[in-house]
Amino acid sequence: MGLIGRTDDDFGNTAPLNKENHEEVLKKYRIVEETKWYMDYGDFERLVKDHLPELTNQERYKDFESVAEFEWNNYSNYDTEVTKVELEDDMYIKYDRKDIMNGKFGLGFNSILTFLVENKILPAGKYSVEVFW
């Protein structure tokens, strides 16, 4: 498969695309750039272990293992978007926040990231946790 900017690809293109062509194509097809935060699953585990015990007064989070907890597969990425919680009837506020504060496992990683955003540990945004061992 050809890559943008290559001089030869599987589609028979021989001229490299220049920056002006990129901008024109991106604008024409309304392709936008976004920021996404990437972390390794081990870094995600350290994030939980470093912050949740203190924020929740629950020592259970010191033993948190994301692969076992979420049954994540090797060679995979798990993506989510975390927004600021503003509505009091939000499902996160009704259920997940309470479960996190009570040290319950079985929550989605989105809920944990939302809790960390709510507590100003992380910014709201798109996140991807990469699992490779």
C-alpha positions in Angstrom: 0.0 0.0 0.0 1.3 3.4 -0.9 2.1 6.1 1.7 1.6 9.8 1.2 4.9 11.3 0.1 6.4 8.2 -1.3 7.8 8.4 -4.8 6.6 4.9 -5.8 3.7 2.9 -4.4 1.3 0.0 -5.1 -1.1 2.3 -7.0 1.4 3.3 -9.7 1.9 6.9 -8.3 5.4 8.0 -9.1 5.4 11.7 -8.1 5.6 12.6 -4.4 2.8 14.6 -2.9 3.8 18.0 -1.7 2.5 19.9 1.3 0.2 22.0 -0.9 -1.5 18.8 -2.2 -1.9 17.5 1.3 -3.6 20.7 2.5 -5.9 20.8 -0.6 -7.0 17.1 -0.1 -7.4 17.5 3.6 -9.6 20.6 3.1 -11.6 19.1 0.2 -12.5 16.0 2.2 -12.9 17.7 5.5 -10.2 15.6 7.2 -9.3 17.0 10.5 -6.4 16.5 12.9 -7.1 15.5 16.5 -5.0 15.0 19.6 -5.0 11.6 21.2 -3.1 10.7 24.3 -1.4 7.3 24.1 -0.1 5.2 27.0 1.1 1.7 27.5 -1.0 -0.5 29.7 1.8 -0.6 32.3 1.7 3.2 32.5 -2.1 3.1 32.9 -1.7 0.7 35.8 0.9 3.0 37.4 -1.4 5.9 36.9 -4.2 4.1 38.7 -1.9 2.8 41.5 -0.4 6.2 42.0 -3.7 8.2 42.2 -6.7 6.1 43.0 -5.7 4.9 46.5 -5.1 8.5 47.6 -8.2 9.9 45.9 -10.6 7.2 47.2 -8.9 6.0 50.4 -9.1 2.5 49.0 -6.0 0.4 49.3 -7.3 -2.2 46.8 -6.2 0.0 43.9 -2.6 -0.5 44.8 -3.0 -4.1 43.4 -4.7 -3.0 40.2 -3.9 -5.0 37.0 -5.6 -3.7 33.9 -5.1 -6.7 31.7 -6.7 -9.0 34.2 -9.3 -6.5 35.2 -10.6 -5.7 31.8 -9.6 -9.0 30.1 -7.5 -7.1 27.5 -5.9 -9.0 24.7 -2.2 -8.9 23.8 -1.3 -6.8 20.7 -4.4 -4.5 21.0 -5.4 -0.9 21.6 -8.3 0.3 23.6 -9.6 3.8 22.8 -12.0 6.1 24.5 -13.0 9.7 24.7 -13.2 11.3 28.1 -15.2 14.4 28.5 -15.8 16.6 31.5 -18.8 15.5 33.5 -21.4 18.3 33.7 -24.8 16.7 34.0 -25.8 15.4 37.4 -28.0 12.6 35.8 -25.0 11.3 33.8 -24.6 7.5 34.3 -21.0 8.0 35.5 -22.1 10.2 38.3 -25.0 7.9 39.3 -23.0 4.7 39.3 -19.4 4.7 38.4 -18.1 7.5 40.6 -19.7 5.7 43.7 -18.2 2.4 42.7 -14.7 3.9 42.2 -15.0 5.5 45.6 -16.0 2.2 47.2 -13.0 0.4 45.6 -15.0 -1.8 43.3 -13.3 -3.3 40.3 -15.1 -4.3 37.1 -15.4 -0.7 35.9 -14.5 0.3 32.4 -11.3 2.1 31.9 -13.3 5.0 30.6 -14.8 5.4 34.0 -11.4 5.4 35.7 -10.1 8.0 33.2 -13.2 10.1 33.7 -12.6 10.0 37.5 -9.0 11.1 36.9 -10.2 14.0 34.7 -12.8 14.9 37.2 -10.1 15.1 39.9 -7.8 17.2 37.6 -5.2 14.5 37.3 -5.6 14.3 33.5 -7.1 16.6 30.8 -10.3 15.7 29.0 -9.7 14.2 25.6 -9.2 11.1 23.6 -7.1 8.3 25.1 -5.6 5.0 23.8 -4.2 2.3 26.0 -1.8 0.0 24.1 -1.5 -3.6 25.2 1.7 -5.4 24.2 3.5 -7.9 26.4 
